[in-house]
Amino acid sequence: QLVESGGGLVQSGGSLRLSCVAPEEYFRRYNMGWYRWPPGKERELVAAISSTGRIRYKPFVEGRFTISRVTAENMLYLQMNKLQPDDTAAYYCNALELETGLWGPGTQVTVSS
């Protein structure tokens, strides 16, 4: 079961830290990622961390967002700084290999200008 939290309303330039609890096996077997689903657009991958710790970001968050995990606690995090109105979306975590499977409820991030 995936459960995201930490979203909210923030002004442009502000910060939020998202958290995700996921099943233990996800961290052992899969590459984990944060996704977002902006209103009226398709869901997109934002950042990913492999089972070996390799990290990659999409260009539009590079330098502003930081993905991390605490495997022992089954937790995935996304530190988001310098938030912009275009970052407004529902944010989700999942294993990249399981995108066609179940998703958590997500957490809403709204950035006001």
Kinemage of the C-alpha trace (Angstrom):
@kinemage 1
@onewidth
@group {chain A} dominant
@subgroup {mainchain}
@vectorlist {calphas} color= white
{ca gln a 1} P 0.000 0.000 0.000
{ca leu a 2} L 1.259 3.422 -0.947
{ca val a 3} L 0.364 6.463 1.136
{ca glu a 4} L 1.565 9.965 0.334
{ca ser a 5} L 1.470 12.982 2.644
{ca gly a 6} L 2.927 16.432 3.131
{ca gly a 7} L 1.141 18.409 0.460
{ca gly a 8} L -0.529 21.740 1.013
{ca leu a 9} L -0.929 25.320 -0.115
{ca val a 10} L 2.253 27.351 -0.404
{ca gln a 11} L 3.240 30.635 -1.959
{ca ser a 12} L 5.525 30.836 -4.957
{ca gly a 13} L 9.110 30.394 -3.812
{ca gly a 14} L 8.115 28.302 -0.832
{ca ser a 15} L 9.004 24.758 0.143
{ca leu a 16} L 7.259 21.517 0.996
{ca arg a 17} L 8.462 18.054 1.926
{ca leu a 18} L 6.440 15.130 0.698
{ca ser a 19} L 6.538 11.716 2.329
{ca cys a 20} L 5.538 8.310 1.053
{ca val a 21} L 5.305 5.023 2.880
{ca ala a 22} L 5.568 1.989 0.627
{ca pro a 23} L 5.829 -1.775 1.069
{ca glu a 24} L 9.289 -2.970 2.044
{ca glu a 25} L 9.703 -5.053 -1.100
{ca tyr a 26} L 9.280 -1.996 -3.281
{ca phe a 27} L 12.584 -0.594 -2.043
{ca arg a 28} L 14.392 -3.911 -2.422
{ca arg a 29} L 13.122 -4.813 -5.868
{ca tyr a 30} L 12.154 -1.654 -7.712
{ca asn a 31} L 13.167 1.817 -8.740
{ca met a 32} L 11.038 4.293 -6.805
{ca gly a 33} L 9.727 7.547 -8.146
{ca trp a 34} L 7.681 10.632 -7.441
{ca tyr a 35} L 5.077 11.523 -10.031
{ca arg a 36} L 2.712 14.396 -10.405
{ca trp a 37} L -0.603 14.892 -12.160
{ca pro a 38} L -1.238 18.539 -12.973
{ca pro a 39} L -4.840 19.582 -13.642
{ca gly a 40} L -5.775 19.015 -17.275
{ca lys a 41} L -2.503 17.259 -18.075
{ca glu a 42} L -1.092 13.761 -18.031
{ca arg a 43} L 0.712 12.198 -15.123
{ca glu a 44} L 4.469 12.665 -15.321
{ca leu a 45} L 7.521 11.330 -13.542
{ca val a 46} L 9.320 13.997 -11.522
{ca ala a 47} L 12.233 12.194 -9.878
{ca ala a 48} L 13.417 8.643 -9.395
{ca ile a 49} L 15.817 6.732 -7.198
{ca ser a 50} L 16.980 3.237 -8.053
{ca ser a 51} L 17.362 0.327 -5.682
{ca thr a 52} L 21.100 1.062 -5.735
{ca gly a 53} L 20.668 4.777 -4.992
{ca arg a 54} L 21.070 6.224 -8.463
{ca ile a 55} L 19.027 9.414 -8.741
{ca arg a 56} L 17.623 11.261 -11.724
{ca tyr a 57} L 15.380 14.266 -12.140
{ca lys a 58} L 13.299 15.717 -14.874
{ca pro a 59} L 14.775 19.015 -16.125
{ca phe a 60} L 11.885 21.100 -14.824
{ca val a 61} L 12.687 20.184 -11.199
{ca glu a 62} L 16.455 19.767 -11.411
{ca gly a 63} L 18.127 21.885 -8.740
{ca arg a 64} L 14.861 22.543 -6.890
{ca phe a 65} L 13.634 19.099 -5.827
{ca thr a 66} L 15.513 16.398 -3.938
{ca ile a 67} L 14.404 12.785 -3.765
{ca ser a 68} L 15.590 10.606 -0.916
{ca arg a 69} L 14.657 7.449 0.903
{ca val a 70} L 15.074 5.746 4.240
{ca thr a 71} L 14.870 2.103 3.281
{ca ala a 72} L 14.872 0.857 6.874
{ca glu a 73} L 11.672 2.831 7.465
{ca asn a 74} L 10.095 2.092 4.051
{ca met a 75} L 9.925 5.837 3.403
{ca leu a 76} L 10.426 7.904 0.262
{ca tyr a 77} L 10.723 11.688 0.396
{ca leu a 78} L 10.611 14.618 -1.965
{ca gln a 79} L 11.979 17.926 -0.745
{ca met a 80} L 10.589 20.652 -2.961
{ca asn a 81} L 12.139 24.116 -2.881
{ca lys a 82} L 11.529 27.241 -4.927
{ca leu a 83} L 8.051 26.043 -5.775
{ca gln a 84} L 6.314 27.666 -8.709
{ca pro a 85} L 2.645 27.773 -9.736
{ca asp a 86} L 3.412 25.241 -12.508
{ca asp a 87} L 4.296 22.749 -9.777
{ca thr a 88} L 0.651 22.654 -8.725
{ca ala a 89} L -0.480 19.041 -8.999
{ca ala a 90} L -1.414 15.919 -7.136
{ca tyr a 91} L 1.811 14.120 -6.249
{ca tyr a 92} L 2.172 10.356 -6.055
{ca cys a 93} L 4.896 7.855 -5.309
{ca asn a 94} L 5.224 4.470 -6.931
{ca ala a 95} L 7.636 1.918 -8.270
{ca leu a 96} L 8.556 2.709 -11.860
{ca glu a 97} L 8.052 -0.925 -12.817
{ca leu a 98} L 4.525 -0.957 -11.366
{ca glu a 99} L 3.012 2.099 -13.033
{ca thr a 100} L 0.159 0.026 -14.435
{ca gly a 101} L -0.753 -1.262 -10.997
{ca leu a 102} L -2.250 0.294 -7.907
{ca trp a 103} L -1.613 3.875 -6.870
{ca gly a 104} L -1.979 5.628 -3.549
{ca pro a 105} L -4.361 8.514 -2.904
{ca gly a 106} L -1.696 11.128 -3.658
{ca thr a 107} L -1.143 14.428 -1.907
{ca gln a 108} L -2.191 17.778 -3.363
{ca val a 109} L 0.345 20.553 -3.802
{ca thr a 110} L -0.987 23.990 -4.669
{ca val a 111} L 1.376 26.870 -5.317
{ca ser a 112} L -0.085 30.357 -5.389
{ca ser a 113} L 1.525 33.197 -7.318
